[in-house]
């Protein structure tokens, strides 16, 4: 099926992007709280590389399945 091949290629491309140039997300956590006083810390964290690896693997599986169903 053509849709599986296209979806797999897009997913693999996104996975490669995540590995090469991982985007970041911000996380805010409370480090100190006493009564009404609270200190928070905001951290920028990159998306782990294994997420991109899983996306590449799943994309390649979809491409292979999509090409195999054509025959």
QUIVEN-V645039 format. One record per residue. SS is DSSP state (~ for helix, > for strand, _ for the rest). PSI is psi in degrees with one decimal (999 if undefined). Layout:
ss psi
SS PSI
SS PSI
//
This chain:
ss psi
_ 139.6
~ -33.8
~ -35.5
~ -40.2
~ -44.0
~ -44.6
~ -42.5
~ -40.7
~ -40.9
~ -43.2
~ -40.1
~ -39.1
~ -40.6
~ -40.4
~ -41.4
~ -40.9
~ -41.8
~ -31.4
~ -45.0
~ -46.3
_ 81.3
_ 128.4
_ 164.2
> 158.6
> 151.5
> 144.7
> 131.8
> 128.2
> 150.0
> 127.3
> -19.7
> 133.6
> 125.5
> 106.3
_ -123.3
_ -8.1
> 129.7
> 133.9
> 127.8
> 152.4
> 133.7
> 127.2
> 141.9
> 122.3
> 138.2
> 153.1
_ 132.1
_ 149.4
~ -27.0
~ -23.7
~ -42.8
~ -38.7
~ -40.6
~ -39.8
~ -40.9
~ -45.5
~ -45.5
~ -37.9
~ -42.6
~ -37.6
~ -43.4
~ -37.7
~ -44.7
~ -42.9
~ -41.4
~ -39.1
~ -30.7
~ -29.1
_ -14.6
_ -29.6
_ 999
//
